[in-house]
């Protein structure tokens, strides 16, 4: 029997939402082992002078406990 845990993180990128997700998974993988999935709970952008300057995602990471 496996036990899973979910933690919520926020990640950003100057390039895209996809890059923000990749950054978040990469960073989470440094401290969380056995990551099995990520659910994107929310997305937003920061705008300056009419241009997007930052993409942000809030995601829930699922990982299996040993």
ChimeraX attribute file (.defattr): number of C-alpha atoms within 10 A of each C-alpha:
attribute: neighborCount
match mode: 1-to-1
recipient: residues
	/A:1	2
	/A:2	6
	/A:3	8
	/A:4	12
	/A:5	11
	/A:6	15
	/A:7	12
	/A:8	13
	/A:9	17
	/A:10	17
	/A:11	20
	/A:12	22
	/A:13	19
	/A:14	14
	/A:15	12
	/A:16	17
	/A:17	19
	/A:18	14
	/A:19	17
	/A:20	22
	/A:21	23
	/A:22	15
	/A:23	16
	/A:24	22
	/A:25	19
	/A:26	11
	/A:27	13
	/A:28	16
	/A:29	14
	/A:30	8
	/A:31	7
	/A:32	15
	/A:33	13
	/A:34	12
	/A:35	17
	/A:36	10
	/A:37	11
	/A:38	18
	/A:39	13
	/A:40	14
	/A:41	12
	/A:42	11
	/A:43	15
	/A:44	12
	/A:45	17
	/A:46	12
	/A:47	11
	/A:48	9
	/A:49	6
	/A:50	7
	/A:51	9
	/A:52	13
	/A:53	14
	/A:54	17
	/A:55	21
	/A:56	22
	/A:57	23
	/A:58	19
	/A:59	21
	/A:60	18
	/A:61	21
	/A:62	19
	/A:63	19
	/A:64	14
	/A:65	12
	/A:66	8
